[in-house]
Amino acid sequence: MAKGALSSLDEKLVALLVAHGEIPCSGAAIGAGLGISRAAVWKHIQGLRQRGYRIEALHRRGYRLLGEPDFPSLERMQPYLTALSLLHPKQAYFFAETDSTNARASQLARDGAPEGTLCCADAQSGGRGRMQRVWVSPAGENLYFSVVLKPAIAPNDAAQITLLAGLALAQTLRDDLHIEDLYLKWPNDILIGGRKVAGILTEMMAEPERVRYIVVGVGVNVNGRVGDMPADLQCIATTLRESSGRSFDRSQLLARFLDRLGYWYRQFLQGGFAPLRESWLQYGDIQGRRVRVNFYAESFTGVAESMDQNGCLLVTRDDTGALTTVVAGDVNLL
């Protein structure tokens, strides 16, 4: 479903219930207002309930809205957006469920969607992480979204966009939402107390000398419970709610991130990655740490010394003692 997790009819139904406040609205009145039968009203009420709307049915009196889901929308995000936001307001797509927001955003970009196009889903059936990993994506709890960028850069510099997005997300969570013990792990993860809470997947379409578009996909574990995750994730992952003891507004979180992303993206376009490097290292938990660097065909251990001006990780290898530049790979802290 494009541009709105709700159909226009469902949006009108919700607006009608909101307008009635504590006073129940009868099925007949809703049907007359929307031009549908009472049976159709019931069908739409059931659909809204499945999407997280709490709607009370009072015998012979009608329906009353008790609560709305916090799934992001432009309306819910608006109070938190600023002029810095990297968001095209006419190209924001919200889905109750989709296969992958990266896949949706990539298709839109191929079809000519402008920079700042946003795809956000309440649930994903085919969420993906780096190294072909599955990103578990249940409904009603977390954030899954992708943003289309069209920077005038060489393909070799595209990996820096991942680091840029990580910095924007770390600032959002640590500075705006006051999450403690939160750090960046090179190149694309956010950790709280050593456990993964968010990840970034960037995908690119490019020609030999220029990038056509980059899709920045982000997944954040927001209000779920670790105990509800698959068993193999429970010892390595966490959520914002479990780590802080409080719940979070997903619309606010998304809007704050888009503001931070817009700021750092403009800095990047003006001065490259070098101006971002020191800020990234301030949020990083990598310098001086022992790491294992994994490639598809090999791996090695060593000490992460720093990050160079291009965003590559500098690691002193245990086996050779050589300072090695890691351009891409999966890095685990030891």
C-alpha positions as CSV (number, residue, x, y, z in Angstrom):
1,M,0.0,0.0,0.0
2,A,1.5,3.3,-1.0
3,K,1.5,6.5,0.9
4,G,-0.2,5.5,4.1
5,A,-0.6,2.4,6.1
6,L,-4.4,3.0,6.0
7,S,-6.7,3.3,3.1
8,S,-8.4,6.7,2.7
9,L,-11.7,5.1,3.9
10,D,-10.0,3.8,7.1
11,E,-8.4,7.2,7.6
12,K,-11.8,8.8,7.4
13,L,-13.2,6.2,9.9
14,V,-10.5,6.9,12.4
15,A,-11.0,10.7,12.0
16,L,-14.7,10.2,12.7
17,L,-14.0,8.3,15.8
18,V,-11.5,10.8,17.0
19,A,-14.0,13.6,16.4
20,H,-16.5,11.9,18.6
21,G,-14.0,11.5,21.5
22,E,-15.6,9.7,24.4
23,I,-19.0,9.7,22.8
24,P,-19.7,6.4,20.9
25,C,-20.5,6.7,17.2
26,S,-23.1,4.3,15.9
27,G,-22.5,1.9,13.0
28,A,-25.3,3.6,11.1
29,A,-23.8,7.0,11.6
30,I,-20.4,5.8,10.5
31,G,-21.9,4.0,7.4
32,A,-23.8,7.2,6.4
33,G,-20.8,9.3,6.8
34,L,-18.6,7.0,4.8
35,G,-21.2,5.8,2.3
36,I,-20.9,2.2,3.2
37,S,-23.1,-0.5,4.8
38,R,-23.1,-1.4,8.5
39,A,-21.6,-4.8,7.6
40,A,-18.7,-2.9,5.8
41,V,-18.3,-0.7,8.8
42,W,-17.7,-3.8,11.0
43,K,-15.2,-5.2,8.5
44,H,-13.2,-2.0,8.6
45,I,-13.4,-1.8,12.4
46,Q,-11.9,-5.3,12.5
47,G,-9.2,-4.4,10.1
48,L,-8.2,-1.4,12.2
49,R,-8.1,-3.5,15.3
50,Q,-5.7,-5.9,13.6
51,R,-3.4,-2.9,12.9
52,G,-3.3,-1.9,16.6
53,Y,-6.2,0.5,17.0
54,R,-8.1,-0.1,20.2
55,I,-11.8,0.3,19.3
56,E,-14.5,-0.5,21.9
57,A,-17.9,-1.8,20.7
58,L,-20.7,-0.7,23.0
59,H,-24.0,-2.6,22.6
60,R,-26.7,-0.5,20.9
61,R,-24.5,2.6,21.2
62,G,-21.7,2.2,18.7
63,Y,-17.9,2.4,18.6
64,R,-15.4,4.4,20.6
65,L,-11.7,4.8,19.9
66,L,-9.6,4.0,23.0
67,G,-6.1,4.2,21.5
68,E,-4.1,4.5,18.3
69,P,-0.9,2.6,17.3
70,D,2.3,4.6,17.2
71,F,3.2,3.5,13.7
72,P,4.9,6.5,12.1
73,S,3.0,8.8,9.8
74,L,3.7,12.2,8.4
75,E,1.2,13.7,10.8
76,R,2.7,12.1,13.9
77,M,6.2,13.0,12.7
78,Q,5.5,16.6,11.9
79,P,6.1,18.1,15.4
80,Y,9.6,16.7,15.5
81,L,10.7,17.5,11.9
82,T,12.9,20.5,11.1
83,A,14.2,22.2,8.0
84,L,17.3,19.9,8.2
85,S,15.2,16.7,7.7
86,L,16.2,14.5,4.8
87,L,12.7,13.7,3.8
88,H,10.7,14.4,0.6
89,P,7.2,15.0,2.1
90,K,5.4,14.0,-1.1
91,Q,7.4,10.7,-1.4
92,A,6.8,9.1,2.0
93,Y,5.4,5.6,1.9
94,F,4.1,3.7,4.9
95,F,3.2,0.1,4.8
96,A,1.4,-2.1,7.3
97,E,3.6,-4.9,6.0
98,T,6.0,-5.4,3.1
99,D,8.7,-7.8,2.1
100,S,11.6,-5.4,2.6
101,T,11.7,-1.6,2.8
102,N,15.0,-1.7,1.0
103,A,13.4,-3.6,-1.9
104,R,10.5,-1.1,-2.1
105,A,12.8,1.9,-1.9
106,S,15.1,0.4,-4.6
107,Q,12.2,-0.1,-6.9
108,L,11.0,3.4,-6.4
109,A,14.5,4.7,-7.0
110,R,14.8,2.7,-10.2
111,D,11.5,4.3,-11.3
112,G,12.9,7.8,-10.7
113,A,11.9,8.6,-7.1
114,P,13.7,11.7,-5.8
115,E,16.2,11.9,-3.1
116,G,14.6,11.8,0.3
117,T,12.0,9.2,-0.6
118,L,11.1,7.2,2.5
119,C,9.7,3.7,2.8
120,C,8.6,2.6,6.3
121,A,6.9,-0.6,7.4
122,D,5.3,-1.8,10.6
123,A,6.4,-5.4,9.7
124,Q,8.6,-7.0,7.1
125,S,8.2,-10.5,5.7
126,G,11.7,-10.5,4.2
127,G,13.8,-8.1,6.2
128,R,17.5,-8.4,5.5
129,G,20.8,-7.5,7.2
130,R,24.4,-7.6,6.0
131,M,26.0,-10.8,4.8
132,Q,22.6,-12.1,3.7
133,R,21.4,-12.4,7.3
134,V,17.7,-12.3,8.1
135,W,16.4,-9.3,10.1
136,V,13.5,-10.4,12.3
137,S,10.7,-7.9,11.7
138,P,7.5,-8.3,13.9
139,A,4.7,-5.8,13.8
140,G,3.8,-3.1,16.4
141,E,7.2,-2.9,18.1
142,N,10.2,-1.7,16.0
143,L,11.3,0.6,13.2
144,Y,12.1,-0.7,9.7
145,F,12.6,2.0,7.1
146,S,14.7,2.9,4.1
147,V,15.7,6.3,2.6
148,V,16.8,7.0,-1.0
149,L,19.9,9.1,-1.5
150,K,21.4,10.4,-4.7
151,P,24.9,11.7,-3.8
152,A,27.3,12.9,-6.6
153,I,30.1,10.6,-5.4
154,A,32.2,7.7,-6.8
155,P,31.0,4.2,-6.1
156,N,34.2,3.6,-4.0
157,D,33.0,6.2,-1.5
158,A,29.5,4.7,-1.1
159,A,30.5,2.7,2.0
160,Q,31.0,6.0,3.9
161,I,27.2,6.6,3.7
162,T,26.8,3.6,6.0
163,L,29.1,5.2,8.6
164,L,27.3,8.5,8.1
165,A,23.9,6.9,8.8
166,G,25.3,5.1,11.8
167,L,26.5,8.4,13.3
168,A,23.1,10.0,12.7
169,L,21.4,7.1,14.4
170,A,23.8,7.0,17.4
171,Q,23.3,10.7,18.0
172,T,19.6,10.3,17.8
173,L,19.5,7.5,20.4
174,R,22.2,8.8,22.7
175,D,21.6,12.6,22.6
176,D,18.0,13.0,21.7
177,L,16.5,10.0,23.5
178,H,19.1,9.8,26.2
179,I,20.0,6.1,25.8
180,E,23.0,5.2,28.0
181,D,25.9,2.9,27.3
182,L,25.3,3.1,23.5
183,Y,28.1,2.8,21.0
184,L,28.7,2.4,17.3
185,K,30.4,-0.8,16.1
186,W,32.2,-0.5,12.7
187,P,30.8,-0.4,10.2
188,N,27.0,-0.6,10.6
189,D,25.7,-1.7,14.1
190,I,24.5,0.1,17.2
191,L,25.2,-1.6,20.5
192,I,23.8,-1.0,24.0
193,G,25.8,-2.7,26.7
194,G,27.5,-4.8,24.0
195,R,24.2,-6.0,22.6
196,K,22.9,-5.1,19.2
197,V,19.9,-2.8,19.1
198,A,20.1,-1.5,15.5
199,G,21.7,-2.2,12.2
200,I,22.1,-0.4,8.8
201,L,22.1,-2.0,5.4
202,T,23.1,0.2,2.4
203,E,22.5,-0.9,-1.2
204,M,23.7,0.9,-4.3
205,M,23.0,1.2,-8.0
206,A,26.0,2.6,-9.8
207,E,27.7,3.1,-13.1
208,P,31.5,2.8,-13.3
209,E,32.2,6.4,-12.3
210,R,29.1,7.6,-10.5
211,V,26.4,6.5,-8.1
212,R,22.9,6.5,-9.4
213,Y,21.3,6.0,-6.0
214,I,21.9,4.6,-2.6
215,V,19.3,3.1,-0.4
216,V,19.9,3.4,3.4
217,G,18.0,0.7,5.2
218,V,17.7,0.9,9.0
219,G,16.2,-1.5,11.6
220,V,15.9,-0.5,15.2
221,N,14.6,-2.8,18.0
222,V,12.4,-0.3,19.8
223,N,9.6,-1.5,22.1
224,G,9.8,-5.3,21.9
225,R,10.9,-7.9,24.4
226,V,14.1,-9.8,24.1
227,G,12.3,-12.9,25.4
228,D,10.0,-12.8,22.3
229,M,13.0,-12.9,19.9
230,P,14.3,-16.1,18.3
231,A,16.5,-18.0,20.8
232,D,19.7,-17.5,18.9
233,L,19.3,-13.7,19.2
234,Q,18.4,-13.4,22.8
235,C,22.0,-13.4,24.1
236,I,23.3,-10.9,21.5
237,A,20.4,-8.4,21.0
238,T,18.4,-6.0,23.0
239,T,15.7,-3.3,22.6
240,L,15.5,0.3,23.5
241,R,12.7,-0.5,25.9
242,E,14.5,-3.3,27.7
243,S,17.7,-1.4,28.0
244,S,16.2,1.8,29.4
245,G,13.0,0.6,31.1
246,R,10.8,2.9,29.1
247,S,8.9,2.8,25.8
248,F,9.5,5.1,22.9
249,D,7.4,6.9,20.2
250,R,8.4,5.5,16.9
251,S,7.3,8.5,15.0
252,Q,9.5,10.8,17.1
253,L,12.5,8.5,16.8
254,L,12.2,8.4,13.0
255,A,11.7,12.1,12.6
256,R,14.7,12.9,14.9
257,F,16.9,10.5,12.8
258,L,15.9,12.1,9.5
259,D,16.9,15.4,11.0
260,R,20.3,14.1,12.1
261,L,20.7,12.3,8.8
262,G,20.0,15.5,6.8
263,Y,22.6,17.4,8.8
264,W,25.4,14.9,8.4
265,Y,24.5,14.2,4.7
266,R,24.9,17.9,3.9
267,Q,28.3,18.0,5.8
268,F,29.4,14.9,3.8
269,L,28.4,16.5,0.4
270,Q,30.3,19.6,1.3
271,G,33.5,18.2,2.8
272,G,33.6,14.4,2.3
273,F,34.0,11.9,5.1
274,A,36.9,13.7,6.9
275,P,34.6,16.2,8.8
276,L,32.5,13.2,10.1
277,R,35.4,11.1,11.3
278,E,36.1,12.6,14.7
279,S,32.4,12.6,15.6
280,W,32.0,9.0,14.5
281,L,35.0,8.0,16.7
282,Q,33.4,9.8,19.7
283,Y,30.4,7.5,19.4
284,G,32.4,4.5,18.4
285,D,33.5,1.6,20.7
286,I,36.3,0.3,18.5
287,Q,39.7,2.0,19.2
288,G,42.0,-0.2,21.1
289,R,39.6,-3.1,21.1
290,R,40.5,-6.6,20.1
291,V,38.5,-7.7,17.1
292,R,37.9,-10.5,14.7
293,V,37.6,-9.4,11.1
294,N,35.5,-11.8,9.0
295,F,35.5,-12.0,5.2
296,Y,33.7,-14.5,3.0
297,A,36.8,-16.6,2.6
298,E,39.0,-15.8,5.6
299,S,39.2,-14.1,9.0
300,F,41.9,-12.8,11.3
301,T,42.1,-11.3,14.8
302,G,43.9,-8.2,15.9
303,V,43.6,-4.8,17.6
304,A,41.5,-2.0,16.0
305,E,43.7,1.1,16.1
306,S,41.5,3.7,14.5
307,M,39.6,4.7,11.4
308,D,41.3,6.5,8.5
309,Q,40.0,9.6,6.6
310,N,38.0,7.4,4.2
311,G,36.2,5.5,7.0
312,C,38.3,2.3,6.6
313,L,39.1,0.4,9.8
314,L,42.9,0.2,10.7
315,V,43.7,-3.1,12.5
316,T,47.1,-4.5,13.7
317,R,46.9,-8.2,12.9
318,D,47.9,-10.8,15.5
319,D,49.4,-13.1,12.9
320,T,51.7,-10.7,11.1
321,G,51.8,-7.6,13.3
322,A,51.1,-5.5,10.2
323,L,48.7,-2.5,10.2
324,T,46.0,-3.6,7.8
325,T,43.3,-1.4,6.2
326,V,39.9,-3.0,6.3
327,V,37.7,-1.6,3.6
328,A,34.8,-3.9,4.1
329,G,34.0,-6.9,6.3
330,D,32.2,-8.1,9.3
331,V,33.9,-7.1,12.6
332,N,33.2,-8.7,15.9
333,L,34.5,-7.4,19.2
334,L,36.4,-9.9,21.3
